[in-house]
Amino acid sequence: MKRIVTLAAGAALALGAGAASAQDYPTKPVTWIVPYTPGGITDTRSRLIAEEFGKALGQNVVVENKPGAGGTLGLEYVARAEPDGYTVVYGTLGTLAAAPSLYKDLRYDPVADFAPIHMMAESPNTLIAYHERPYNTPAELVEYAKEHPGEVTVGLAGIGTGTHLASELFANATGVELLQVPYQGSAPMLNDLIAGRLDIAFDYAVSTLGHVQSGSVKVLGVTSEERLDLFPDAMTMKEAGIPDATTGSWSGLFAPAGTPQERIDILTEAFDAAMKSEPVVAAMQKVQSLPMDMDGEEMGNFVASEKERWTKIIQAAGIEPQ
């Protein structure tokens, strides 16, 4: 009887210590690493969500930019950070699913080195073309490209970005040969498309809307599962007979592997509240980003499956690691 009481007392003390640990966190600001330059959609989205995230946490969430090497430098920084729940990172399809196949000396494992907190959103791409080109749908583009192999130019708004990967997936799914033209970002790529120096490109709806409305470019299709409210007349890849070209650039929040589970749980709950807050929901709807309500083991399995999927696509495209 005495032994049972002793064990029960020990268990109570352990539970009390765990509860105290959770209650003592967070006691200082949490740093949110954005692995891209300030001013872009990733940065502005992070700052909006971080404000609501901080409210739910009861602590400030400070956004810090650490760009470079297609976003991988920021991920590497967080992979090596102290796993104490005070450093998180904006992870993407490019930095977690594609990077292992695009970079020879990647210094992190996208699955083993990070603890999933909560998925953020999926942003589909629009397939756009210079307004005078002789194709108006994805199917017409495929037919033209097969008749003119290697002549249709496609802009890449950065190697390893979601827009680049969408173009690779489209070419892989249709068997067309496109002439890739890389750019240092979306803006210079769109400038050349508007001027007619480029034929087609994949880019996010928020980036292309104004140019479509002005008539300088036209939308051939969208890579989402369903049609987008911003472009109701643009068919999906599935409707165009190219279901394998359906994709979206997803994102999520991650902590360094080894972060205590009770702290991950607190971060997950607060982030879920932020994603469901009125300002964030309104902002997501405005740019046609689709929130992803996923965390924990399900989120980890999703990242692992996406890594496997994009490894196959990148290898099939014959892209050599840098």
N, C-alpha and C positions, 0 to 999 in steps of 0.2 A: 504493500500500500504506500509505504514511504517512497519507494522508487517511482511509482506512478505519479505521485504528487510532484516529485522532483522533476520528472520529464515534462509534466504539464507546465510547471513553472518555467522551465527552460524554453519550451515552445512559445509560451506567452511573451517572454522576453525577446525572443527572435522576431516574433510578429510585431512587437512594439518598436523594435529597432528599425524594421522595414517601413513601418508607418511613419516613424520619425524622419527617415531618410526621404520619403516622398513629400512629407510636409515641409521639409527644409529646402525643397527645390521648387522653382528656381529662386535664388536669392540675389541674382545679378542679371544683367542683360544677356540675351542669347544672340550670338552672331550668326547671321544668315549669309552664307557665301553664294554670290552669283558669279558663275565662271565665265561671264561675258562682259563686254564693255558697258559703261553707263549709257542710258538713253534709249536702248533698244527695247523691244517688247518684253524680253525676259526680265530686264532690269525694272521696267515700270510696273510689270505685273507683280514682281517680287515685293516692291515697296508698298503696293496697295494691300497685298495679302498680309505682309509682315505687320502692318499697322493693326489689322483685325486680330491677327495671331497674338500679338503682344497684349491686346486687351483681354483675350481669353486666358492667357498665361498669367496675367498680373505682373508682367515685366516687359521692359522695352525689348524689341527685337531689332537689332541693328544690321542693316544690309551693307555688305562689303563686297566690292567687285574685285575678282582675281581672274582676269581674262588671260587667254593665251593657249596656243596649240589646240584650237577647236574646242575649248572649254575644259580640256583634260587637266590643265594645271590647277584649276580650282578644285577639281575632284581629288587630285593627288594630295593637295593641301589638307583637305578634310579627312581623307583616308589615314593621314599621319597625325591628325589632331588628337588631343586628349579626349578619350571617350567618356566625358562627364555630363553630356547633355547640353553643353553650352555652345556647341558649334554644329550647325546644320548646313546642308548644301542643296541647291536646286539641281537635281539630276534630270537628264533628258535622254531621249532615244539615242541622240548622237553620242553623248558621253558615256552611256552605260551599255547600250546594245550594239552600236556600230564601232566605237573606238577600238575595241580589242582586235578588230580586223583591219583597221585603218592605220594604226600606229605600231611600229615594231617594238619600241621600248616603253610601252605603257606601264606605268609604275603603280598600278592598282588593279585589283580584281573587282569587277563591277558587282559581283555577288558576295564574295567572301569579305570584302573590306568595308561594307556599308550595312547599316541597320535600317530597314525601311520604316518610315514614319507614316506617311500618307501620300497617296497619289494626288496630283493636282488637276490636270486637265489634258484633253487630247485636242489638238488643233489641226483640222484637215487642211489640205492644200487646194488651191485652185490651179487648174491648168489653163494658162492664158497664152494668147498669141498676139502678135502685131496685127492691127485691125485690117490691114490690106491682104493678109495671107489667104490663100484659096481653100481654107478648111475651117469649118465651124463647129465640128464635134470631134470627140476623141477618135471615133471610127474613121472620119474623113482624114484626120491627121495621120493615122496609121496607114491608110491606103496611100496617101501622098508620100509618106516617108519610105514606104516599101518600093515605090516607083522611083524615088530619088535617094537611094541609100547613102548615108553619110553627108547629105547636103543640108538637112534641117538642123539648125543650130539651137541648142538648149542652154540657157543660162544657169549657172550654179552659184547660188548666193553664199558660197563658202563650202569647202570640202568637209564632208561629214555632217553637215547640217541636215535637218529634216527635209528641207526643200531639195537638197542634192539627192538624198536617199529616195525621195518620192520619184525623181526622174529616173533613177537606176531601176526602181521597181517597175515603172511603166515600160521602160525599154526591155526589161527582162520578161515581163508578162506578154508583151506584144511581138517580140522578136525584131523590133525595128532598130536600125543603126542611126544614132543621133550624134552630131558633132558637138561635144561639150565645150563650153566657154566659161571658165571659172572667173569669179569676181570676189572682191573683198567686201561682201555684204550685199544686201538686197537693193539699196538705193542705186548704186551704179549699174547694177544689172537691169533694173526697171528703166533707167534712163536710156540705155541702149535699146531696150525692147520698144519703148515709146518712139524712139527715133527710127525704128525699122532696121537697126544694125543687128538685131537678134530676132529669131523667129518665134520661139516659144520659151516658156519658163514655168516652173512651179513655185508658188509663193502663197503665203497665208492670206486669208480673206481680208483681214484688216489692212494689209499692205496693198492689195490690188483694187479695193473697192473704189477709191477716188479716181483711179486711172480708167477703170471700166466705165464709171459714170461720165467721165469726160469724153469717152469714145476713142481714146488713144490706143486702148487694148481691148480685146474681147475675151470672154470666158468660154472655153471649149467644154469644160467639165470640172467636176469636183471629186476629190478622193475620199469623201466621207461615205458612211453607210447610207445616209439619206440626204436628200437635197437640202441646201442651205437656204435659210430665210433671206439672206442678203442677195442670193443669186437663184431665185426660184425656177428660172428657165434653164439653168445649167444642169445637165444630167449627171448622175453618178457614174463611176466607172463600171459598176455592175449593170446599170441600164445601158451603157455603151457596149456591153458584151465583153468587158475586161475586168471581171471581178477580182482577179489576183492583183490588180493595181490599186485596190482599196487600202488606204493607210491613213495614219494621222501621226503628228509629231507629239508624243506624250511627254509629260513631265511629272516629277514628284519630289518630295522632300525626304532627305536621308540624313542619318547621323553616322559617326564612325562606328564600325563594328566594336562590340564590347561595351557599348553604352548600357548602363543598367536598365533592365526591362521596365522597372517602375517609372523611370524617367521617360523612356520611350512612350509608355502608356499616357503619361501626362502631356507630352508633346502631341501625341496622336489625337487625344481628345480636344486639345486647344486648336489644333490645325483643322480638325473636322468642323469645329464651331466657326472658324474663320471662313472656310470655304462655303459655309451655308449662310453667312452674314449677307445682309442686303446689298452693301456696296460691292462685294466680290461677285455675287450672283449677277448683278446688273452689268458689271464690267465684262464678265465672261459671255453673257448673252450678246453684248454689243459687238464683240469681235468673233462671235460664232465658235467659241471654244467650249468643249463639252466636258463638264466636271466628271472626274473619275472617283467614285466613292469606294476606295480600295485601300487596305492597309495590312500590316502584319504579314503572316505567311503567304496569304494570297498575293500580296504585292511582290514579295520576294520571288515567288514562283513565276509571276508575270514577267519580271525583269529577266529571269533566267531563260524563259521561253523566247522572249524578244531577242536576246543575245544570240540564241541558237538560230532563230529565223533570219536575222540580218547577216550573220556570218555566212550562211548559205547564199544569200542574195549577192553580197559583196564579192564572194569568191566566184560565183557564176558570172558576174560582170567583169571579172578579170582585173579588178582594182588592186594594184600593188600597195602594200603597206608603206607608209612614209618613214 
